[in-house]
């Protein structure tokens, strides 16, 4: 039933049908007697404007059975073009909207994927989420997400929240994929999930990531090849991110392979930039202000920390890269807009998200032709101006390394 609101429709019109309706409705609201005639009219209008049309009404209007309407909605190819046209016309006239939620409940699927990320303040995870959403849209899935702000204790609650909305599976990044009570519960309850960025020791846990250790090794080897000897790593707390810890192991491996002494890492409270000075959080400032003590290069566990480091080094009167080189990790687009352009090890975050979504769908789809497997995606080096060559006179030393 379509109600057309013509010009003049309203309570102030003393002479028309609509004015009488509004006056009688106002009487009802004030608990005044309403005539029987107007009771019927008000109920009729409210029912047909507030209650959405049903599939049965569509069928009656189109002159077909409800089964035929249902068949069109679920499998349009199963209905003749003439019948489909009549049904679509009825749907349009009645303003009918299919109840996809009810259909999914009957099928035992919500066609919704839950996503848990550590934060959205880091563009890496926003890019990953974009990859997930675009791939989900192609496959007719919806996405519901939440963030833990790097708090490990929030992971279980975040997953529980998503499961309460009957998601079909979960894509998530956790603090430590090899020792996670949240993943243990998902495994025990046979809830499908795929990890992003994490590289769990358990091979049966599906994941999509770059090789964090190898990528960090390549980043540090690049600094070494440019003649840097004193290289220090800047990171958020390792216990909050197994990715950062794996990158630290890559740093150590590169330093030791080329007979250089690793420097103690600078760990700060947050894995993303903050208004506080990173180096005040991380320890003694004299190690940075003294040319004999400070590192020649900083390798940062992510780009936001690298950008914050450049900011804080400038506050200390140091020039990047003349006084100290800075290398990031992630390859976020913001780094290319900075001056100097940030050198970074790039991971394909949008592709990580899209691959994780397709891997999860393969895991939850009945009758899949192939068994879903974990994926290690390639990393690449972005050459920027935040890193410079040092010790150019010692060509023999530099030449002994692989140029990346």
C-alpha positions as CSV (number, residue, x, y, z in Angstrom):
1,X,0.0,0.0,0.0
2,X,1.5,3.3,-1.1
3,X,0.5,6.4,0.8
4,X,0.9,9.6,-1.2
5,X,1.3,12.8,0.8
6,X,-0.3,15.4,-1.4
7,X,0.2,19.2,-1.0
8,X,-1.7,20.5,2.0
9,X,-1.4,17.2,3.9
10,X,-1.2,18.0,7.6
11,X,-3.0,18.9,10.8
12,X,-3.5,22.6,9.9
13,X,-5.8,21.9,7.0
14,X,-9.4,22.3,8.3
15,X,-11.1,21.1,5.1
16,X,-9.4,18.1,3.8
17,X,-9.2,14.4,4.7
18,X,-5.7,14.7,6.1
19,X,-6.6,17.4,8.5
20,X,-9.3,15.2,10.0
21,X,-6.8,12.3,10.3
22,X,-4.3,14.3,12.3
23,X,-7.0,15.8,14.6
24,X,-8.4,12.4,15.4
25,X,-4.8,11.0,15.9
26,X,-4.2,13.9,18.3
27,X,-7.4,13.0,20.2
28,X,-6.1,9.5,20.5
29,X,-2.8,10.7,21.9
30,X,-4.7,12.8,24.5
31,X,-6.8,9.8,25.4
32,X,-9.9,11.4,24.1
33,X,-12.7,9.4,22.4
34,X,-12.1,8.6,18.7
35,X,-15.0,7.7,16.5
36,X,-15.2,4.2,15.2
37,X,-14.8,5.4,11.6
38,X,-11.5,7.1,12.3
39,X,-10.2,4.3,14.5
40,X,-10.4,2.1,11.4
41,X,-8.8,4.7,9.1
42,X,-5.9,5.4,11.5
43,X,-5.1,1.7,12.1
44,X,-5.3,1.1,8.3
45,X,-2.8,3.9,7.5
46,X,-0.4,3.1,10.4
47,X,-0.3,-0.6,9.4
48,X,0.4,0.1,5.8
49,X,3.0,2.8,6.4
50,X,4.9,1.4,9.5
51,X,4.6,-2.3,8.7
52,X,6.8,-3.2,5.6
53,X,5.1,-5.2,2.8
54,X,5.6,-9.0,3.0
55,X,6.7,-11.5,0.4
56,X,3.1,-12.7,0.4
57,X,1.8,-9.3,-0.7
58,X,4.4,-9.2,-3.5
59,X,3.2,-12.6,-4.7
60,X,-0.4,-11.5,-4.7
61,X,0.3,-8.3,-6.5
62,X,2.4,-10.1,-9.2
63,X,-0.1,-13.0,-9.5
64,X,2.4,-15.7,-8.5
65,X,3.2,-17.9,-5.6
66,X,5.4,-16.9,-2.7
67,X,7.7,-19.7,-3.7
68,X,8.2,-18.1,-7.1
69,X,9.1,-14.8,-5.5
70,X,11.5,-16.5,-3.2
71,X,13.1,-18.3,-6.2
72,X,13.6,-15.0,-7.9
73,X,15.3,-13.5,-4.9
74,X,17.6,-16.4,-4.3
75,X,18.2,-17.6,-7.9
76,X,17.0,-15.1,-10.6
77,X,18.0,-17.4,-13.4
78,X,15.4,-19.9,-12.3
79,X,12.5,-17.6,-13.1
80,X,11.3,-16.6,-16.6
81,X,12.0,-13.1,-17.7
82,X,8.3,-12.3,-18.0
83,X,7.5,-13.5,-14.5
84,X,10.6,-11.8,-13.1
85,X,9.5,-8.5,-14.7
86,X,6.0,-8.8,-13.0
87,X,7.6,-9.6,-9.6
88,X,10.1,-6.7,-9.9
89,X,7.3,-4.3,-10.7
90,X,5.4,-5.5,-7.7
91,X,8.5,-5.1,-5.5
92,X,9.0,-1.6,-6.8
93,X,5.4,-0.5,-6.3
94,X,5.1,-1.9,-2.8
95,X,8.6,-0.8,-1.7
96,X,9.4,-4.4,-0.6
97,X,12.9,-5.1,0.8
98,X,14.1,-8.7,1.0
99,X,15.0,-9.9,4.5
100,X,18.6,-11.1,3.9
101,X,19.1,-11.6,7.6
102,X,16.3,-14.1,7.8
103,X,17.4,-15.9,4.7
104,X,21.0,-16.2,6.1
105,X,19.7,-17.4,9.5
106,X,17.7,-20.2,7.7
107,X,20.9,-21.1,5.7
108,X,22.9,-21.1,8.9
109,X,25.2,-18.3,7.6
110,X,25.3,-14.6,8.3
111,X,27.6,-13.8,5.4
112,X,29.4,-11.5,7.7
113,X,33.1,-11.6,8.5
114,X,34.5,-10.3,11.8
115,X,37.8,-8.4,11.8
116,X,40.0,-7.6,14.9
117,X,42.9,-5.2,14.4
118,X,45.3,-3.7,17.0
119,X,44.5,-0.1,16.0
120,X,43.2,2.0,13.2
121,X,45.5,4.9,14.0
122,X,48.2,3.1,12.0
123,X,47.4,3.3,8.3
124,X,48.7,-0.3,7.8
125,X,45.7,-1.8,9.5
126,X,43.3,0.7,7.7
127,X,44.8,-0.5,4.4
128,X,44.4,-4.1,5.4
129,X,40.8,-3.5,6.3
130,X,40.2,-1.9,3.0
131,X,41.6,-4.9,1.2
132,X,39.3,-7.2,3.3
133,X,36.2,-5.0,2.6
134,X,36.8,-4.8,-1.1
135,X,37.3,-8.5,-1.5
136,X,34.3,-9.2,0.8
137,X,32.1,-7.0,-1.4
138,X,33.1,-9.0,-4.5
139,X,32.0,-12.2,-2.8
140,X,28.7,-10.8,-1.3
141,X,30.0,-10.7,2.3
142,X,29.7,-7.9,4.9
143,X,32.5,-6.9,7.3
144,X,32.2,-6.1,11.0
145,X,35.4,-4.9,12.8
146,X,36.8,-3.8,16.1
147,X,40.1,-2.7,17.5
148,X,42.1,-3.8,20.7
149,X,44.5,-0.8,20.9
150,X,47.4,-3.3,21.3
151,X,45.9,-4.6,24.6
152,X,46.2,-8.3,24.7
153,X,43.5,-8.6,27.4
154,X,41.0,-7.0,25.0
155,X,41.5,-9.7,22.3
156,X,39.1,-12.3,23.7
157,X,36.4,-9.7,24.4
158,X,36.7,-8.4,20.9
159,X,36.3,-11.8,19.4
160,X,33.4,-12.7,21.7
161,X,31.7,-9.5,20.6
162,X,32.0,-10.4,17.0
163,X,30.8,-14.0,17.6
164,X,27.8,-12.7,19.4
165,X,26.8,-11.1,16.1
166,X,27.0,-14.5,14.4
167,X,29.9,-13.8,12.1
168,X,30.9,-16.8,9.9
169,X,34.6,-16.4,10.7
170,X,37.2,-14.0,12.0
171,X,40.3,-12.3,10.5
172,X,42.5,-11.0,13.3
173,X,45.9,-9.7,14.3
174,X,46.9,-10.7,17.9
175,X,49.8,-9.7,20.2
176,X,51.4,-13.2,20.1
177,X,50.1,-15.8,17.7
178,X,52.2,-18.6,19.1
179,X,50.9,-18.1,22.6
180,X,47.3,-16.8,22.5
181,X,44.5,-18.0,24.7
182,X,42.1,-16.3,22.2
183,X,43.3,-18.5,19.3
184,X,43.3,-21.5,21.6
185,X,39.5,-20.9,22.2
186,X,38.9,-20.5,18.5
187,X,40.8,-23.7,17.7
188,X,38.9,-25.6,20.4
189,X,35.5,-24.4,19.2
190,X,36.4,-25.0,15.5
191,X,35.6,-21.3,14.6
192,X,37.3,-20.5,11.3
193,X,39.9,-17.7,11.4
194,X,42.9,-16.3,9.5
195,X,45.7,-14.2,11.0
196,X,47.1,-11.2,9.3
197,X,50.7,-10.0,9.9
198,X,51.3,-12.7,12.5
199,X,53.5,-15.7,11.7
200,X,52.5,-18.4,14.3
201,X,54.7,-21.3,15.0
202,X,51.7,-23.6,14.8
203,X,51.6,-24.4,11.1
204,X,47.9,-25.3,11.2
205,X,46.9,-21.7,12.1
206,X,46.2,-20.0,8.8
207,X,48.0,-16.7,8.3
208,X,48.8,-14.1,5.7
209,X,51.9,-11.9,6.2
210,X,55.3,-10.9,4.9
211,X,58.3,-12.7,6.5
212,X,58.9,-10.2,9.3
213,X,62.3,-11.5,10.2
214,X,63.6,-11.7,6.6
215,X,62.2,-8.2,5.8
216,X,63.9,-6.7,8.8
217,X,67.1,-8.5,7.9
218,X,67.0,-6.9,4.4
219,X,66.3,-3.5,5.8
220,X,69.3,-3.6,8.2
221,X,71.5,-5.2,5.5
222,X,70.6,-2.2,3.3
223,X,71.8,0.2,6.0
224,X,75.0,-1.8,6.4
225,X,75.6,-1.8,2.7
226,X,75.4,2.0,2.8
227,X,78.2,2.0,5.4
228,X,76.3,2.3,8.7
229,X,78.0,0.4,11.6
230,X,76.2,1.6,14.7
231,X,72.5,0.7,14.0
232,X,69.9,0.7,16.8
233,X,66.3,-0.5,16.7
234,X,63.4,1.6,17.9
235,X,60.2,-0.3,18.7
236,X,57.1,-0.5,20.8
237,X,57.1,-3.1,23.6
238,X,57.9,-6.5,22.1
239,X,55.4,-8.3,24.4
240,X,52.6,-6.3,22.7
241,X,53.6,-7.3,19.1
242,X,55.2,-10.5,18.0
243,X,55.8,-8.8,14.6
244,X,58.1,-6.3,16.3
245,X,59.9,-9.1,18.1
246,X,60.4,-11.0,14.8
247,X,61.8,-7.9,13.2
248,X,64.2,-7.5,16.1
249,X,65.4,-11.0,15.5
250,X,66.0,-10.0,11.8
251,X,67.9,-7.0,13.0
252,X,70.1,-9.1,15.3
253,X,70.7,-11.7,12.5
254,X,71.9,-9.0,10.1
255,X,74.2,-7.3,12.6
256,X,75.8,-10.6,13.6
257,X,76.1,-11.9,10.1
258,X,78.3,-8.9,9.2
259,X,80.3,-9.0,12.5
260,X,78.7,-5.8,13.9
261,X,77.8,-5.4,17.6
262,X,74.0,-5.0,18.1
263,X,72.9,-2.1,20.2
264,X,70.3,-2.4,22.9
265,X,66.8,-1.8,21.5
266,X,64.9,1.4,22.4
267,X,61.4,0.1,23.5
268,X,58.7,2.7,24.0
269,X,55.2,2.3,25.4
270,X,53.2,2.7,22.2
271,X,53.6,1.1,18.7
272,X,52.2,4.3,17.2
273,X,53.3,7.9,17.4
274,X,52.3,9.9,20.4
275,X,52.7,13.5,21.6
276,X,55.4,12.4,24.0
277,X,59.0,12.3,23.0
278,X,60.0,8.7,22.0
279,X,63.5,9.2,23.4
280,X,62.3,10.6,26.7
281,X,60.2,7.4,27.0
282,X,63.0,5.2,25.8
283,X,65.8,6.4,28.0
284,X,68.9,8.6,28.3
285,X,69.0,11.5,25.9
286,X,72.8,11.8,26.2
287,X,73.2,8.7,24.0
288,X,71.6,10.7,21.1
289,X,73.2,14.1,21.7
290,X,76.7,12.7,21.9
291,X,78.1,12.0,18.4
292,X,80.4,9.3,19.8
293,X,77.5,7.5,21.5
294,X,74.5,7.9,19.2
295,X,73.7,5.4,16.5
296,X,74.5,6.2,12.9
297,X,71.1,4.8,11.9
298,X,67.8,3.9,13.5
299,X,65.8,1.0,12.3
300,X,62.2,1.4,13.4
301,X,59.7,-1.4,13.8
302,X,57.0,0.6,11.9
303,X,56.7,3.8,9.9
304,X,54.7,5.8,12.5
305,X,57.5,5.4,15.0
306,X,60.0,6.3,12.3
307,X,58.2,9.6,11.5
308,X,57.9,10.3,15.2
309,X,61.6,9.7,15.6
310,X,62.4,12.2,12.8
311,X,60.2,14.7,14.6
312,X,62.0,14.2,17.9
313,X,65.5,14.1,16.5
314,X,64.8,17.5,14.9
315,X,63.7,18.8,18.4
316,X,67.1,17.7,19.6
317,X,68.8,19.7,16.9
318,X,69.8,16.7,14.8
319,X,69.4,16.5,11.0
320,X,68.0,13.4,9.3
321,X,69.8,11.9,7.4
322,X,73.0,14.0,7.9
323,X,73.4,13.3,11.6
324,X,71.5,10.1,11.7
325,X,69.6,7.9,9.1
326,X,66.1,6.6,9.8
327,X,64.6,3.5,8.3
328,X,61.0,2.5,8.7
329,X,58.9,-0.6,8.2
330,X,55.5,-0.8,6.5
331,X,55.7,1.5,3.6
332,X,52.7,3.6,4.4
333,X,51.8,6.3,1.8
334,X,52.2,9.1,4.4
335,X,56.0,8.4,4.4
336,X,56.2,9.5,0.8
337,X,54.7,12.9,1.6
338,X,57.2,13.7,4.3
339,X,60.5,15.6,3.9
340,X,62.7,13.8,3.8
341,X,60.8,11.0,2.1
342,X,60.9,8.0,4.5
343,X,63.0,5.0,3.5
344,X,61.0,1.9,4.4
345,X,60.5,-1.8,4.0
346,X,57.1,-2.1,2.3
347,X,54.6,-4.8,3.1
348,X,51.5,-5.0,0.8
349,X,48.8,-4.4,3.4
350,X,45.8,-4.1,1.1
351,X,46.8,-7.4,-0.6
352,X,47.3,-9.0,2.8
353,X,43.7,-8.1,3.7
354,X,42.3,-9.3,0.4
355,X,44.2,-12.6,0.6
356,X,43.2,-13.2,4.1
357,X,39.5,-12.7,3.2
358,X,39.7,-15.1,0.3
359,X,41.6,-17.7,2.5
360,X,38.9,-17.5,5.2
361,X,36.0,-17.8,2.6
362,X,37.8,-20.9,1.2
363,X,38.0,-22.3,4.8
364,X,34.3,-21.9,5.5
365,X,32.9,-22.8,2.1
366,X,31.5,-26.3,1.9
367,X,32.8,-28.4,-0.9
368,X,35.9,-26.2,-1.6
369,X,38.1,-27.7,-4.3
370,X,41.3,-26.9,-2.5
371,X,42.5,-26.7,1.1
372,X,43.3,-23.2,2.2
373,X,47.0,-22.5,3.1
374,X,48.9,-19.8,4.8
375,X,50.6,-17.2,2.5
376,X,53.9,-15.3,2.8
377,X,53.7,-12.2,0.5
378,X,56.8,-10.4,-0.8
379,X,58.3,-7.3,0.8
380,X,60.0,-4.5,-1.1
381,X,62.4,-1.7,-0.2
382,X,61.3,1.9,-0.7
383,X,64.3,4.1,-1.3
384,X,63.8,7.5,0.4
385,X,65.9,10.4,1.5
386,X,65.8,9.6,5.3
387,X,68.9,7.3,4.8
388,X,72.2,8.4,3.4
389,X,75.5,6.7,2.5
390,X,78.3,6.8,5.2
391,X,81.9,5.8,5.3
392,X,82.2,6.1,1.6
393,X,86.0,5.9,1.8
394,X,85.9,2.3,3.0
395,X,84.8,0.8,-0.3
396,X,86.0,-2.6,0.5
397,X,83.8,-2.8,3.5
398,X,80.7,-1.6,1.7
399,X,81.4,-3.9,-1.3
400,X,81.3,-6.9,0.9
401,X,77.6,-6.6,1.3
402,X,74.7,-7.4,-0.9
403,X,73.2,-4.2,-2.3
404,X,69.4,-4.2,-2.0
